[in-house]
Amino acid sequence: MKNLIIMGIDPGSRTTAFGIVDCLKKTFIYDFIELNKISDFDNKLCLVFKKTQEILKNYEITEAAVEDVFYSVNIKSSLKLSEIKGAILAAIKIANINVVHYSTREVKQAISGYGAASKNQLKFIIEKTFNTKLDKLPLDVSDAISIALAHCSYKHTASRIN
């Protein structure tokens, strides 16, 4: 069976997180960018694009999974998140890597069995799954790992059906 290394991405305007999961070895690594320390939004977009490219170059990513932008009442925030996601998608497509999109509910359902699970519940499950602690990290990191792990789960289920 071909090795599946999935990059899960949680795009955020304050923190953008990357979780890289090896579906067969059941291991992960992570990275994140604290964007709230950068005032110029164009610089944020450039940094997200470059960080995504760097990760894609440094790891043998098979596929990418990105969380859909949550459209809140604040349209300005939604537009900024969409631009951040656009920078991520551009870097992924330049690398010629397949990308899939998951809603927050789909990720939570795949990881916890409950589509309305909290971020802390997802973090707890990730910690138990990988026998690790993510205490000092932003919740965005466990979200990104959850996105990658959810894609592993969906890929495994699809391969059993086919």
N, CA and C atoms as an extended XYZ file, in Angstrom:
486
Properties=species:S:1:pos:R:3:atomname:S:1:resname:S:1:resid:I:1 pbc="F F F"
N         0.840       -1.190        0.000 N   MET     1
C         0.000        0.000        0.000 CA  MET     1
C         0.887        1.256        0.000 C   MET     1
N         0.547        2.211       -0.832 N   LYS     2
C         1.312        3.452       -0.956 CA  LYS     2
C         1.192        4.274        0.323 C   LYS     2
N         2.304        4.865        0.731 N   ASN     3
C         2.312        5.702        1.919 CA  ASN     3
C         1.498        6.967        1.689 C   ASN     3
N         0.663        7.298        2.631 N   LEU     4
C        -0.166        8.494        2.559 CA  LEU     4
C         0.325        9.502        3.590 C   LEU     4
N         0.858       10.607        3.124 N   ILE     5
C         1.257       11.677        4.027 CA  ILE     5
C         0.373       12.874        3.706 C   ILE     5
N        -0.471       13.208        4.655 N   ILE     6
C        -1.488       14.239        4.456 CA  ILE     6
C        -1.104       15.501        5.210 C   ILE     6
N        -1.179       16.627        4.512 N   MET     7
C        -0.986       17.910        5.168 CA  MET     7
C        -2.368       18.506        5.424 C   MET     7
N        -2.719       18.637        6.697 N   GLY     8
C        -3.965       19.290        7.083 CA  GLY     8
C        -3.673       20.736        7.418 C   GLY     8
N        -4.538       21.629        6.960 N   ILE     9
C        -4.295       23.050        7.171 CA  ILE     9
C        -5.529       23.711        7.760 C   ILE     9
N        -5.291       24.439        8.851 N   ASP    10
C        -6.334       25.233        9.473 CA  ASP    10
C        -6.007       26.702        9.199 C   ASP    10
N        -6.624       27.274        8.148 N   PRO    11
C        -6.312       28.666        7.824 CA  PRO    11
C        -6.937       29.611        8.843 C   PRO    11
N        -6.137       30.534        9.321 N   GLY    12
C        -6.647       31.511       10.273 CA  GLY    12
C        -5.966       32.842       10.080 C   GLY    12
N        -6.638       33.911       10.446 N   SER    13
C        -6.048       35.246       10.287 CA  SER    13
C        -5.134       35.589       11.463 C   SER    13
N        -5.293       34.898       12.584 N   ARG    14
C        -4.396       35.093       13.724 CA  ARG    14
C        -3.302       34.029       13.749 C   ARG    14
N        -3.702       32.780       13.533 N   THR    15
C        -2.761       31.658       13.486 CA  THR    15
C        -3.187       30.737       12.358 C   THR    15
N        -2.251       30.399       11.493 N   THR    16
C        -2.481       29.379       10.473 CA  THR    16
C        -1.616       28.191       10.860 C   THR    16
N        -2.248       27.017       10.939 N   ALA    17
C        -1.537       25.830       11.417 CA  ALA    17
C        -1.517       24.737       10.359 C   ALA    17
N        -0.446       23.956       10.393 N   PHE    18
C        -0.223       22.851        9.470 CA  PHE    18
C         0.018       21.586       10.292 C   PHE    18
N        -0.698       20.530        9.968 N   GLY    19
C        -0.475       19.236       10.597 CA  GLY    19
C        -0.174       18.220        9.518 C   GLY    19
N         0.969       17.570        9.607 N   ILE    20
C         1.350       16.574        8.605 CA  ILE    20
C         1.258       15.210        9.259 C   ILE    20
N         0.362       14.369        8.739 N   VAL    21
C         0.108       13.048        9.327 CA  VAL    21
C         0.499       11.970        8.332 C   VAL    21
N         1.295       11.026        8.811 N   ASP    22
C         1.603        9.826        8.036 CA  ASP    22
C         0.537        8.808        8.407 C   ASP    22
N        -0.373        8.561        7.477 N   CYS    23
C        -1.542        7.715        7.764 CA  CYS    23
C        -1.170        6.272        8.100 C   CYS    23
N        -0.100        5.760        7.514 N   LEU    24
C         0.281        4.374        7.760 CA  LEU    24
C         1.105        4.214        9.029 C   LEU    24
N         2.044        5.109        9.254 N   LYS    25
C         2.901        5.024       10.439 CA  LYS    25
C         2.235        5.591       11.680 C   LYS    25
N         1.123        6.295       11.485 N   LYS    26
C         0.386        6.918       12.591 CA  LYS    26
C         1.284        7.883       13.376 C   LYS    26
N         1.993        8.735       12.635 N   THR    27
C         2.834        9.760       13.239 CA  THR    27
C         2.439       11.118       12.681 C   THR    27
N         2.866       12.167       13.360 N   PHE    28
C         2.566       13.511       12.877 CA  PHE    28
C         3.688       14.474       13.239 C   PHE    28
N         3.730       15.556       12.493 N   ILE    29
C         4.521       16.723       12.834 CA  ILE    29
C         3.629       17.932       12.586 C   ILE    29
N         4.046       19.070       13.064 N   TYR    30
C         3.213       20.265       12.901 CA  TYR    30
C         4.083       21.492       12.728 C   TYR    30
N         3.447       22.548       12.288 N   ASP    31
C         4.060       23.865       12.206 CA  ASP    31
C         2.914       24.870       12.260 C   ASP    31
N         3.228       26.073       12.619 N   PHE    32
C         2.196       27.116       12.614 CA  PHE    32
C         2.849       28.479       12.492 C   PHE    32
N         2.047       29.439       12.056 N   ILE    33
C         2.491       30.821       11.908 CA  ILE    33
C         1.579       31.688       12.768 C   ILE    33
N         2.177       32.506       13.606 N   GLU    34
C         1.394       33.462       14.389 CA  GLU    34
C         1.275       34.745       13.574 C   GLU    34
N         0.176       34.886       12.903 N   LEU    35
C        -0.035       36.019       12.001 CA  LEU    35
C        -0.454       37.283       12.732 C   LEU    35
N        -0.939       37.135       13.964 N   ASN    36
C        -1.394       38.316       14.706 CA  ASN    36
C        -0.244       39.267       15.032 C   ASN    36
N         0.998       38.811       14.868 N   LYS    37
C         2.162       39.663       15.131 CA  LYS    37
C         2.546       40.497       13.903 C   LYS    37
N         1.851       40.269       12.783 N   ILE    38
C         2.142       40.980       11.538 CA  ILE    38
C         0.974       41.919       11.252 C   ILE    38
N         1.274       43.199       11.122 N   SER    39
C         0.180       44.164       10.958 CA  SER    39
C        -0.292       44.291        9.509 C   SER    39
N         0.617       44.211        8.548 N   ASP    40
C         0.253       44.385        7.149 CA  ASP    40
C        -0.348       43.086        6.591 C   ASP    40
N        -1.590       43.155        6.132 N   PHE    41
C        -2.281       41.955        5.681 CA  PHE    41
C        -1.638       41.326        4.450 C   PHE    41
N        -1.131       42.143        3.535 N   ASP    42
C        -0.458       41.599        2.352 CA  ASP    42
C         0.780       40.787        2.756 C   ASP    42
N         1.478       41.242        3.781 N   ASN    43
C         2.626       40.492        4.288 CA  ASN    43
C         2.192       39.162        4.906 C   ASN    43
N         1.025       39.157        5.538 N   LYS    44
C         0.488       37.907        6.092 CA  LYS    44
C         0.257       36.898        4.969 C   LYS    44
N        -0.375       37.359        3.887 N   LEU    45
C        -0.651       36.478        2.751 CA  LEU    45
C         0.637       35.912        2.165 C   LEU    45
N         1.620       36.754        2.019 N   CYS    46
C         2.909       36.330        1.466 CA  CYS    46
C         3.572       35.301        2.377 C   CYS    46
N         3.537       35.528        3.676 N   LEU    47
C         4.130       34.597        4.633 CA  LEU    47
C         3.422       33.241        4.611 C   LEU    47
N         2.095       33.247        4.547 N   VAL    48
C         1.333       31.997        4.489 CA  VAL    48
C         1.679       31.227        3.218 C   VAL    48
N         1.749       31.926        2.098 N   PHE    49
C         2.104       31.303        0.830 CA  PHE    49
C         3.489       30.668        0.911 C   PHE    49
N         4.476       31.427        1.394 N   LYS    50
C         5.853       30.931        1.484 CA  LYS    50
C         5.982       29.765        2.471 C   LYS    50
N         5.294       29.843        3.613 N   LYS    51
C         5.355       28.760        4.608 CA  LYS    51
C         4.749       27.482        4.035 C   LYS    51
N         3.647       27.616        3.314 N   THR    52
C         3.017       26.451        2.686 CA  THR    52
C         3.977       25.826        1.680 C   THR    52
N         4.612       26.651        0.863 N   GLN    53
C         5.592       26.142       -0.105 CA  GLN    53
C         6.759       25.449        0.601 C   GLN    53
N         7.246       26.031        1.673 N   GLU    54
C         8.366       25.457        2.427 CA  GLU    54
C         8.021       24.066        2.965 C   GLU    54
N         6.846       23.933        3.532 N   ILE    55
C         6.423       22.642        4.073 CA  ILE    55
C         6.290       21.615        2.943 C   ILE    55
N         5.712       22.034        1.834 N   LEU    56
C         5.552       21.119        0.701 CA  LEU    56
C         6.905       20.656        0.157 C   LEU    56
N         7.913       21.514        0.199 N   LYS    57
C         9.248       21.150       -0.281 CA  LYS    57
C         9.967       20.216        0.696 C   LYS    57
N         9.724       20.405        1.991 N   ASN    58
C        10.467       19.672        3.010 CA  ASN    58
C         9.891       18.299        3.361 C   ASN    58
N         8.663       18.035        2.965 N   TYR    59
C         8.014       16.765        3.305 CA  TYR    59
C         7.397       16.170        2.049 C   TYR    59
N         7.321       14.881        2.008 N   GLU    60
C         6.760       14.188        0.848 CA  GLU    60
C         5.238       14.092        0.983 C   GLU    60
N         4.587       15.221        0.866 N   ILE    61
C         3.137       15.313        1.024 CA  ILE    61
C         2.459       14.614       -0.151 C   ILE    61
N         1.529       13.708        0.162 N   THR    62
C         0.768       12.995       -0.862 CA  THR    62
C        -0.465       13.797       -1.283 C   THR    62
N        -1.163       14.318       -0.283 N   GLU    63
C        -2.367       15.106       -0.519 CA  GLU    63
C        -2.499       16.160        0.569 C   GLU    63
N        -3.303       17.170        0.300 N   ALA    64
C        -3.567       18.216        1.281 CA  ALA    64
C        -5.058       18.275        1.578 C   ALA    64
N        -5.362       18.580        2.817 N   ALA    65
C        -6.752       18.749        3.250 CA  ALA    65
C        -6.853       20.097        3.962 C   ALA    65
N        -7.783       20.917        3.518 N   VAL    66
C        -7.919       22.268        4.050 CA  VAL    66
C        -9.326       22.432        4.610 C   VAL    66
N        -9.387       23.089        5.765 N   GLU    67
C       -10.695       23.356        6.350 CA  GLU    67
C       -11.364       24.495        5.604 C   GLU    67
N       -12.637       24.324        5.312 N   ASP    68
C       -13.406       25.379        4.659 CA  ASP    68
C       -13.485       26.590        5.571 C   ASP    68
N       -13.577       27.752        4.949 N   VAL    69
C       -13.709       28.992        5.702 CA  VAL    69
C       -15.089       29.030        6.323 C   VAL    69
N       -15.126       29.342        7.608 N   PHE    70
C       -16.389       29.475        8.324 CA  PHE    70
C       -16.921       30.874        8.075 C   PHE    70
N       -18.081       30.962        7.463 N   TYR    71
C       -18.658       32.259        7.130 CA  TYR    71
C       -19.497       32.752        8.298 C   TYR    71
N       -18.921       33.693        9.010 N   SER    72
C       -19.581       34.227       10.192 CA  SER    72
C       -20.386       35.469        9.829 C   SER    72
N       -20.885       36.117       10.836 N   VAL    73
C       -21.645       37.335       10.655 CA  VAL    73
C       -20.720       38.450       10.153 C   VAL    73
N       -19.443       38.395       10.537 N   ASN    74
C       -18.482       39.423       10.159 CA  ASN    74
C       -17.928       39.130        8.765 C   ASN    74
N       -18.449       39.809        7.778 N   ILE    75
C       -18.070       39.567        6.382 CA  ILE    75
C       -16.608       39.918        6.139 C   ILE    75
N       -16.094       40.946        6.811 N   LYS    76
C       -14.698       41.348        6.637 CA  LYS    76
C       -13.759       40.219        7.077 C   LYS    76
N       -14.060       39.584        8.193 N   SER    77
C       -13.244       38.455        8.670 CA  SER    77
C       -13.318       37.287        7.698 C   SER    77
N       -14.492       37.012        7.191 N   SER    78
C       -14.669       35.918        6.234 CA  SER    78
C       -13.867       36.163        4.961 C   SER    78
N       -13.852       37.395        4.498 N   LEU    79
C       -13.090       37.731        3.292 CA  LEU    79
C       -11.592       37.554        3.533 C   LEU    79
N       -11.102       37.979        4.684 N   LYS    80
C        -9.677       37.828        5.003 CA  LYS    80
C        -9.304       36.348        5.087 C   LYS    80
N       -10.142       35.549        5.717 N   LEU    81
C        -9.878       34.110        5.794 CA  LEU    81
C        -9.866       33.486        4.400 C   LEU    81
N       -10.763       33.942        3.549 N   SER    82
C       -10.798       33.427        2.181 CA  SER    82
C        -9.521       33.771        1.431 C   SER    82
N        -8.986       34.956        1.658 N   GLU    83
C        -7.733       35.334        1.010 CA  GLU    83
C        -6.570       34.488        1.524 C   GLU    83
N        -6.555       34.221        2.816 N   ILE    84
C        -5.508       33.368        3.394 CA  ILE    84
C        -5.603       31.968        2.806 C   ILE    84
N        -6.822       31.463        2.722 N   LYS    85
C        -7.006       30.134        2.126 CA  LYS    85
C        -6.572       30.140        0.661 C   LYS    85
N        -6.829       31.224       -0.045 N   GLY    86
C        -6.403       31.346       -1.439 CA  GLY    86
C        -4.894       31.266       -1.583 C   GLY    86
N        -4.155       31.904       -0.676 N   ALA    87
C        -2.685       31.842       -0.705 CA  ALA    87
C        -2.218       30.403       -0.487 C   ALA    87
N        -2.881       29.704        0.422 N   ILE    88
C        -2.550       28.301        0.709 CA  ILE    88
C        -2.825       27.433       -0.528 C   ILE    88
N        -4.003       27.598       -1.110 N   LEU    89
C        -4.383       26.792       -2.271 CA  LEU    89
C        -3.470       27.044       -3.465 C   LEU    89
N        -3.053       28.283       -3.652 N   ALA    90
C        -2.137       28.598       -4.757 CA  ALA    90
C        -0.823       27.845       -4.583 C   ALA    90
N        -0.278       27.840       -3.375 N   ALA    91
C         0.981       27.131       -3.109 CA  ALA    91
C         0.824       25.628       -3.327 C   ALA    91
N        -0.300       25.081       -2.912 N   ILE    92
C        -0.548       23.636       -3.067 CA  ILE    92
C        -0.666       23.279       -4.543 C   ILE    92
N        -1.417       24.064       -5.284 N   LYS    93
C        -1.618       23.762       -6.707 CA  LYS    93
C        -0.335       23.942       -7.515 C   LYS    93
N         0.498       24.922       -7.154 N   ILE    94
C         1.796       25.092       -7.817 CA  ILE    94
C         2.648       23.838       -7.624 C   ILE    94
N         2.524       23.212       -6.452 N   ALA    95
C         3.271       21.987       -6.156 CA  ALA    95
C         2.616       20.760       -6.792 C   ALA    95
N         1.497       20.972       -7.487 N   ASN    96
C         0.784       19.891       -8.173 CA  ASN    96
C         0.326       18.783       -7.216 C   ASN    96
N        -0.208       19.202       -6.089 N   ILE    97
C        -0.701       18.266       -5.084 CA  ILE    97
C        -2.219       18.374       -5.019 C   ILE    97
N        -2.873       17.225       -4.943 N   ASN    98
C        -4.324       17.186       -4.829 CA  ASN    98
C        -4.755       17.784       -3.483 C   ASN    98
N        -5.803       18.567       -3.512 N   VAL    99
C        -6.310       19.174       -2.286 CA  VAL    99
C        -7.799       18.889       -2.161 C   VAL    99
N        -8.227       18.588       -0.947 N   VAL   100
C        -9.646       18.388       -0.643 CA  VAL   100
C       -10.045       19.380        0.442 C   VAL   100
N       -11.324       19.656        0.495 N   HIS   101
C       -11.843       20.632        1.442 CA  HIS   101
C       -12.845       19.952        2.361 C   HIS   101
N       -12.751       20.245        3.652 N   TYR   102
C       -13.678       19.684        4.625 CA  TYR   102
C       -14.282       20.796        5.462 C   TYR   102
N       -15.556       20.648        5.750 N   SER   103
C       -16.189       21.583        6.678 CA  SER   103
C       -15.739       21.227        8.096 C   SER   103
N       -15.878       22.170        8.977 N   THR   104
C       -15.540       21.933       10.384 CA  THR   104
C       -16.340       20.753       10.919 C   THR   104
N       -17.605       20.690       10.564 N   ARG   105
C       -18.482       19.608       11.026 CA  ARG   105
C       -17.986       18.241       10.533 C   ARG   105
N       -17.541       18.157        9.282 N   GLU   106
C       -17.040       16.888        8.742 CA  GLU   106
C       -15.788       16.420        9.491 C   GLU   106
N       -14.911       17.357        9.809 N   VAL   107
C       -13.689       17.014       10.543 CA  VAL   107
C       -14.048       16.514       11.937 C   VAL   107
N       -14.893       17.248       12.626 N   LYS   108
C       -15.289       16.866       13.985 CA  LYS   108
C       -16.001       15.516       13.986 C   LYS   108
N       -16.837       15.271       13.000 N   GLN   109
C       -17.547       13.994       12.884 CA  GLN   109
C       -16.555       12.845       12.687 C   GLN   109
N       -15.573       13.037       11.822 N   ALA   110
C       -14.594       11.981       11.537 CA  ALA   110
C       -13.715       11.678       12.746 C   ALA   110
N       -13.354       12.696       13.506 N   ILE   111
C       -12.429       12.522       14.628 CA  ILE   111
C       -13.136       12.087       15.901 C   ILE   111
N       -14.266       12.712       16.203 N   SER   112
C       -14.914       12.446       17.489 CA  SER   112
C       -16.220       11.665       17.381 C   SER   112
N       -16.751       11.571       16.164 N   GLY   113
C       -18.058       10.942       16.012 CA  GLY   113
C       -19.199       11.906       16.318 C   GLY   113
N       -18.853       13.160       16.603 N   TYR   114
C       -19.842       14.178       16.961 CA  TYR   114
C       -19.505       15.467       16.228 C   TYR   114
N       -20.352       15.880       15.310 N   GLY   115
C       -20.092       17.028       14.453 CA  GLY   115
C       -20.039       18.367       15.143 C   GLY   115
N       -20.451       18.420       16.414 N   ALA   116
C       -20.408       19.685       17.149 CA  ALA   116
C       -19.418       19.624       18.311 C   ALA   116
N       -18.420       18.747       18.218 N   ALA   117
C       -17.409       18.629       19.274 CA  ALA   117
C       -16.658       19.951       19.427 C   ALA   117
N       -16.157       20.196       20.617 N   SER   118
C       -15.395       21.429       20.858 CA  SER   118
C       -13.944       21.260       20.411 C   SER   118
N       -13.250       22.385       20.288 N   LYS   119
C       -11.831       22.349       19.939 CA  LYS   119
C       -11.041       21.582       20.996 C   LYS   119
N       -11.403       21.751       22.248 N   ASN   120
C       -10.706       21.041       23.325 CA  ASN   120
C       -10.946       19.533       23.262 C   ASN   120
N       -12.139       19.124       22.849 N   GLN   121
C       -12.409       17.690       22.685 CA  GLN   121
C       -11.546       17.109       21.567 C   GLN   121
N       -11.419       17.844       20.455 N   LEU   122
C       -10.569       17.382       19.358 CA  LEU   122
C        -9.117       17.275       19.820 C   LEU   122
N        -8.655       18.279       20.556 N   LYS   123
C        -7.284       18.263       21.066 CA  LYS   123
C        -7.071       17.026       21.941 C   LYS   123
N        -8.002       16.740       22.815 N   PHE   124
C        -7.913       15.569       23.697 CA  PHE   124
C        -7.799       14.281       22.876 C   PHE   124
N        -8.616       14.159       21.845 N   ILE   125
C        -8.597       12.949       21.003 CA  ILE   125
C        -7.269       12.835       20.259 C   ILE   125
N        -6.760       13.941       19.742 N   ILE   126
C        -5.460       13.929       19.047 CA  ILE   126
C        -4.363       13.507       20.022 C   ILE   126
N        -4.390       14.052       21.225 N   GLU   127
C        -3.379       13.688       22.232 CA  GLU   127
C        -3.436       12.196       22.560 C   GLU   127
N        -4.623       11.652       22.679 N   LYS   128
C        -4.775       10.219       22.990 CA  LYS   128
C        -4.394        9.352       21.793 C   LYS   128
N        -4.790        9.766       20.608 N   THR   129
C        -4.493        9.005       19.390 CA  THR   129
C        -2.992        8.863       19.183 C   THR   129
N        -2.258        9.955       19.401 N   PHE   130
C        -0.822        9.955       19.136 CA  PHE   130
C         0.024        9.854       20.408 C   PHE   130
N        -0.632        9.657       21.551 N   ASN   131
C         0.057        9.523       22.834 CA  ASN   131
C         1.059       10.670       23.044 C   ASN   131
N         0.538       11.885       23.005 N   THR   132
C         1.368       13.074       23.128 CA  THR   132
C         0.618       14.157       23.888 C   THR   132
N         1.292       15.239       24.193 N   LYS   133
C         0.663       16.407       24.813 CA  LYS   133
C         0.902       17.613       23.915 C   LYS   133
N        -0.121       18.404       23.741 N   LEU   134
C        -0.035       19.609       22.919 CA  LEU   134
C        -0.338       20.854       23.760 C   LEU   134
N         0.011       20.798       25.031 N   ASP   135
C        -0.395       21.818       26.001 CA  ASP   135
C        -0.050       23.254       25.648 C   ASP   135
N         1.157       23.518       25.227 N   LYS   136
C         1.595       24.901       25.036 CA  LYS   136
C         1.361       25.411       23.611 C   LYS   136
N         0.657       24.635       22.832 N   LEU   137
C         0.417       24.996       21.432 CA  LEU   137
C        -0.977       25.596       21.255 C   LEU   137
N        -1.143       26.463       20.254 N   PRO   138
C        -2.490       26.961       19.966 CA  PRO   138
C        -3.403       25.816       19.536 C   PRO   138
N        -4.685       25.947       19.822 N   LEU   139
C        -5.653       24.919       19.430 CA  LEU   139
C        -5.694       24.733       17.913 C   LEU   139
N        -5.233       25.725       17.183 N   ASP   140
C        -5.193       25.625       15.716 CA  ASP   140
C        -4.310       24.447       15.276 C   ASP   140
N        -3.280       24.135       16.062 N   VAL   141
C        -2.384       23.020       15.724 CA  VAL   141
C        -3.139       21.700       15.800 C   VAL   141
N        -3.864       21.476       16.890 N   SER   142
C        -4.635       20.225       16.990 CA  SER   142
C        -5.743       20.204       15.942 C   SER   142
N        -6.273       21.363       15.575 N   ASP   143
C        -7.267       21.427       14.497 CA  ASP   143
C        -6.653       20.975       13.174 C   ASP   143
N        -5.442       21.466       12.873 N   ALA   144
C        -4.778       21.094       11.614 CA  ALA   144
C        -4.473       19.599       11.578 C   ALA   144
N        -4.013       19.061       12.698 N   ILE   145
C        -3.747       17.619       12.776 CA  ILE   145
C        -5.058       16.852       12.603 C   ILE   145
N        -6.134       17.363       13.194 N   SER   146
C        -7.460       16.733       13.059 CA  SER   146
C        -7.912       16.700       11.605 C   SER   146
N        -7.655       17.780       10.881 N   ILE   147
C        -8.048       17.850        9.471 CA  ILE   147
C        -7.315       16.781        8.673 C   ILE   147
N        -5.996       16.660        8.914 N   ALA   148
C        -5.214       15.634        8.215 CA  ALA   148
C        -5.679       14.234        8.605 C   ALA   148
N        -5.909       14.016        9.884 N   LEU   149
C        -6.345       12.705       10.362 CA  LEU   149
C        -7.730       12.351        9.827 C   LEU   149
N        -8.604       13.342        9.738 N   ALA   150
C        -9.936       13.112        9.164 CA  ALA   150
C        -9.806       12.663        7.716 C   ALA   150
N        -8.895       13.290        6.978 N   HIS   151
C        -8.705       12.886        5.577 CA  HIS   151
C        -8.160       11.464        5.504 C   HIS   151
N        -7.244       11.124        6.400 N   CYS   152
C        -6.757        9.729        6.459 CA  CYS   152
C        -7.928        8.774        6.660 C   CYS   152
N        -8.818        9.152        7.558 N   SER   153
C        -9.983        8.315        7.865 CA  SER   153
C       -10.903        8.184        6.656 C   SER   153
N       -11.175        9.300        5.995 N   TYR   154
C       -12.036        9.268        4.811 CA  TYR   154
C       -11.390        8.470        3.681 C   TYR   154
N       -10.075        8.600        3.503 N   LYS   155
C        -9.363        7.841        2.465 CA  LYS   155
C        -9.413        6.347        2.774 C   LYS   155
N        -9.248        5.981        4.038 N   HIS   156
C        -9.269        4.570        4.442 CA  HIS   156
C       -10.656        3.983        4.199 C   HIS   156
N       -11.686        4.731        4.558 N   THR   157
C       -13.055        4.258        4.348 CA  THR   157
C       -13.339        4.109        2.862 C   THR   157
N       -12.910        5.077        2.049 N   ALA   158
C       -13.148        5.020        0.608 CA  ALA   158
C       -12.417        3.833       -0.016 C   ALA   158
N       -11.201        3.546        0.436 N   SER   159
C       -10.444        2.426       -0.147 CA  SER   159
C       -11.072        1.091        0.221 C   SER   159
N       -11.729        1.021        1.372 N   ARG   160
C       -12.407       -0.230        1.757 CA  ARG   160
C       -13.675       -0.427        0.952 C   ARG   160
N       -14.338        0.669        0.561 N   ILE   161
C       -15.572        0.561       -0.226 CA  ILE   161
C       -15.260        0.176       -1.663 C   ILE   161
N       -14.181        0.758       -2.218 N   ASN   162
C       -13.814        0.503       -3.624 CA  ASN   162
C       -13.245       -0.813       -3.784 C   ASN   162
